[in-house]
Amino acid sequence: MSITELVTAYNDKYTERLAADKVAEALKVEETTLKQQLITALRDADLYIAGNDKVSFTRRTKTRFQAIDWGQIHEFIISHDAWDLVQRRLSDTAVIERGGQIPGVESYEYDDLSRPTKVK
């Protein structure tokens, strides 16, 4: 393919994916609403399992944790060497805001494509 043909093919596929993403977003909203309705119905009926001839679902109670005092958490992490409590991912923006010179951090470059929001 020529560069012009690649531009056209890439743009067509990009546009097609964006349209599919919008459909997927709408489906996800519907799915999430139905899931919450099923959870509520099971809880109200004091049931843990429900299904039909094709599928069954089991309601489970899970525990999730959220930070309410980052100062205390940071102190705990340092004093107990508990770095496994946090996900290890750097914020590119925060590194750039600090001049990009953080001990133990290196940068790398990669190629990407940008696309104007309005296409002819």
DOZA-796578 format. One record per residue (C-alpha): residue number from 1; residue in three letters; x, y, z. Coordinates in nm, 2 decimals. Example, Ala and Ser with C-alpha at 12.3 -4.5 7.8 and 13.67 -1.06 7.14 Angstrom:
DOZA-796578
nr = 1, rest = ALA, px = 1.23, py = -0.45, pz = 0.78
nr = 2, rest = SER, px = 1.37, py = -0.11, pz = 0.71
This chain:
DOZA-796578
nr = 1, rest = MET, px = 0.00, py = 0.00, pz = 0.00
nr = 2, rest = SER, px = 0.11, py = 0.35, pz = -0.07
nr = 3, rest = ILE, px = 0.13, py = 0.61, pz = 0.22
nr = 4, rest = THR, px = -0.19, py = 0.77, pz = 0.09
nr = 5, rest = GLU, px = -0.37, py = 0.43, pz = 0.08
nr = 6, rest = LEU, px = -0.24, py = 0.36, pz = 0.44
nr = 7, rest = VAL, px = -0.37, py = 0.70, pz = 0.55
nr = 8, rest = THR, px = -0.71, py = 0.62, pz = 0.41
nr = 9, rest = ALA, px = -0.72, py = 0.27, pz = 0.54
nr = 10, rest = TYR, px = -0.61, py = 0.38, pz = 0.89
nr = 11, rest = ASN, px = -0.86, py = 0.66, pz = 0.90
nr = 12, rest = ASP, px = -1.14, py = 0.43, pz = 0.79
nr = 13, rest = LYS, px = -1.06, py = 0.17, pz = 1.05
nr = 14, rest = TYR, px = -1.02, py = 0.44, pz = 1.32
nr = 15, rest = THR, px = -1.36, py = 0.59, pz = 1.23
nr = 16, rest = GLU, px = -1.51, py = 0.24, pz = 1.23
nr = 17, rest = ARG, px = -1.37, py = 0.16, pz = 1.57
nr = 18, rest = LEU, px = -1.49, py = 0.49, pz = 1.72
nr = 19, rest = ALA, px = -1.84, py = 0.41, pz = 1.60
nr = 20, rest = ALA, px = -1.81, py = 0.06, pz = 1.75
nr = 21, rest = ASP, px = -1.68, py = 0.21, pz = 2.08
nr = 22, rest = LYS, px = -2.00, py = 0.42, pz = 2.10
nr = 23, rest = VAL, px = -2.22, py = 0.12, pz = 2.05
nr = 24, rest = ALA, px = -2.01, py = -0.07, pz = 2.31
nr = 25, rest = GLU, px = -2.04, py = 0.22, pz = 2.56
nr = 26, rest = ALA, px = -2.42, py = 0.21, pz = 2.53
nr = 27, rest = LEU, px = -2.43, py = -0.17, pz = 2.57
nr = 28, rest = LYS, px = -2.21, py = -0.14, pz = 2.88
nr = 29, rest = VAL, px = -2.45, py = 0.11, pz = 3.04
nr = 30, rest = GLU, px = -2.74, py = -0.12, pz = 2.97
nr = 31, rest = GLU, px = -2.54, py = -0.42, pz = 3.10
nr = 32, rest = THR, px = -2.44, py = -0.24, pz = 3.42
nr = 33, rest = THR, px = -2.79, py = -0.13, pz = 3.49
nr = 34, rest = LEU, px = -2.93, py = -0.48, pz = 3.44
nr = 35, rest = LYS, px = -2.64, py = -0.63, pz = 3.66
nr = 36, rest = GLN, px = -2.73, py = -0.38, pz = 3.94
nr = 37, rest = GLN, px = -3.10, py = -0.46, pz = 3.91
nr = 38, rest = LEU, px = -3.03, py = -0.84, pz = 3.93
nr = 39, rest = ILE, px = -2.80, py = -0.79, pz = 4.24
nr = 40, rest = THR, px = -3.07, py = -0.58, pz = 4.41
nr = 41, rest = ALA, px = -3.34, py = -0.84, pz = 4.32
nr = 42, rest = LEU, px = -3.13, py = -1.13, pz = 4.45
nr = 43, rest = ARG, px = -3.05, py = -0.93, pz = 4.77
nr = 44, rest = ASP, px = -3.41, py = -0.84, pz = 4.83
nr = 45, rest = ALA, px = -3.52, py = -1.20, pz = 4.78
nr = 46, rest = ASP, px = -3.23, py = -1.32, pz = 5.00
nr = 47, rest = LEU, px = -3.10, py = -1.54, pz = 4.72
nr = 48, rest = TYR, px = -2.75, py = -1.61, pz = 4.62
nr = 49, rest = ILE, px = -2.80, py = -1.79, pz = 4.29
nr = 50, rest = ALA, px = -3.04, py = -1.75, pz = 4.01
nr = 51, rest = GLY, px = -3.06, py = -1.86, pz = 3.65
nr = 52, rest = ASN, px = -3.24, py = -2.02, pz = 3.36
nr = 53, rest = ASP, px = -3.18, py = -2.31, pz = 3.12
nr = 54, rest = LYS, px = -2.88, py = -2.13, pz = 2.97
nr = 55, rest = VAL, px = -2.70, py = -1.95, pz = 3.25
nr = 56, rest = SER, px = -2.68, py = -1.90, pz = 3.62
nr = 57, rest = PHE, px = -2.53, py = -1.62, pz = 3.83
nr = 58, rest = THR, px = -2.41, py = -1.63, pz = 4.18
nr = 59, rest = ARG, px = -2.42, py = -1.32, pz = 4.41
nr = 60, rest = ARG, px = -2.11, py = -1.28, pz = 4.61
nr = 61, rest = THR, px = -2.01, py = -1.02, pz = 4.87
nr = 62, rest = LYS, px = -1.66, py = -0.88, pz = 4.81
nr = 63, rest = THR, px = -1.45, py = -0.64, pz = 5.01
nr = 64, rest = ARG, px = -1.28, py = -0.35, pz = 4.84
nr = 65, rest = PHE, px = -1.05, py = -0.10, pz = 5.02
nr = 66, rest = GLN, px = -1.02, py = 0.27, pz = 4.96
nr = 67, rest = ALA, px = -0.77, py = 0.53, pz = 5.09
nr = 68, rest = ILE, px = -0.91, py = 0.79, pz = 5.34
nr = 69, rest = ASP, px = -0.58, py = 0.92, pz = 5.48
nr = 70, rest = TRP, px = -0.29, py = 0.91, pz = 5.24
nr = 71, rest = GLY, px = -0.05, py = 1.05, pz = 5.50
nr = 72, rest = GLN, px = -0.11, py = 0.76, pz = 5.73
nr = 73, rest = ILE, px = -0.09, py = 0.52, pz = 5.44
nr = 74, rest = HIS, px = 0.24, py = 0.66, pz = 5.32
nr = 75, rest = GLU, px = 0.38, py = 0.64, pz = 5.67
nr = 76, rest = PHE, px = 0.27, py = 0.28, pz = 5.70
nr = 77, rest = ILE, px = 0.41, py = 0.19, pz = 5.36
nr = 78, rest = ILE, px = 0.75, py = 0.33, pz = 5.45
nr = 79, rest = SER, px = 0.77, py = 0.20, pz = 5.80
nr = 80, rest = HIS, px = 0.67, py = -0.15, pz = 5.70
nr = 81, rest = ASP, px = 0.83, py = -0.16, pz = 5.36
nr = 82, rest = ALA, px = 0.49, py = -0.24, pz = 5.22
nr = 83, rest = TRP, px = 0.52, py = -0.11, pz = 4.86
nr = 84, rest = ASP, px = 0.31, py = -0.40, pz = 4.74
nr = 85, rest = LEU, px = 0.01, py = -0.21, pz = 4.87
nr = 86, rest = VAL, px = 0.02, py = 0.04, pz = 4.58
nr = 87, rest = GLN, px = 0.03, py = -0.01, pz = 4.20
nr = 88, rest = ARG, px = 0.37, py = 0.09, pz = 4.06
nr = 89, rest = ARG, px = 0.31, py = 0.32, pz = 3.78
nr = 90, rest = LEU, px = 0.45, py = 0.66, pz = 3.73
nr = 91, rest = SER, px = 0.24, py = 0.96, pz = 3.62
nr = 92, rest = ASP, px = 0.40, py = 1.10, pz = 3.31
nr = 93, rest = THR, px = 0.25, py = 1.44, pz = 3.39
nr = 94, rest = ALA, px = 0.39, py = 1.44, pz = 3.75
nr = 95, rest = VAL, px = 0.74, py = 1.35, pz = 3.63
nr = 96, rest = ILE, px = 0.73, py = 1.62, pz = 3.36
nr = 97, rest = GLU, px = 0.61, py = 1.87, pz = 3.61
nr = 98, rest = ARG, px = 0.92, py = 1.79, pz = 3.82
nr = 99, rest = GLY, px = 1.15, py = 1.85, pz = 3.52
nr = 100, rest = GLY, px = 1.17, py = 1.49, pz = 3.42
nr = 101, rest = GLN, px = 1.48, py = 1.43, pz = 3.64
nr = 102, rest = ILE, px = 1.37, py = 1.19, pz = 3.91
nr = 103, rest = PRO, px = 1.62, py = 0.94, pz = 4.06
nr = 104, rest = GLY, px = 1.56, py = 0.59, pz = 3.94
nr = 105, rest = VAL, px = 1.34, py = 0.70, pz = 3.65
nr = 106, rest = GLU, px = 1.43, py = 0.69, pz = 3.28
nr = 107, rest = SER, px = 1.24, py = 0.79, pz = 2.98
nr = 108, rest = TYR, px = 1.20, py = 0.64, pz = 2.64
nr = 109, rest = GLU, px = 1.05, py = 0.76, pz = 2.32
nr = 110, rest = TYR, px = 0.80, py = 0.59, pz = 2.10
nr = 111, rest = ASP, px = 0.62, py = 0.68, pz = 1.78
nr = 112, rest = ASP, px = 0.25, py = 0.74, pz = 1.78
nr = 113, rest = LEU, px = 0.00, py = 0.91, pz = 1.55
nr = 114, rest = SER, px = -0.22, py = 1.21, pz = 1.62
nr = 115, rest = ARG, px = -0.53, py = 1.28, pz = 1.43
nr = 116, rest = PRO, px = -0.71, py = 1.61, pz = 1.40
nr = 117, rest = THR, px = -1.06, py = 1.61, pz = 1.55
nr = 118, rest = LYS, px = -1.21, py = 1.74, pz = 1.22
nr = 119, rest = VAL, px = -1.13, py = 1.54, pz = 0.91
nr = 120, rest = LYS, px = -1.22, py = 1.65, pz = 0.56
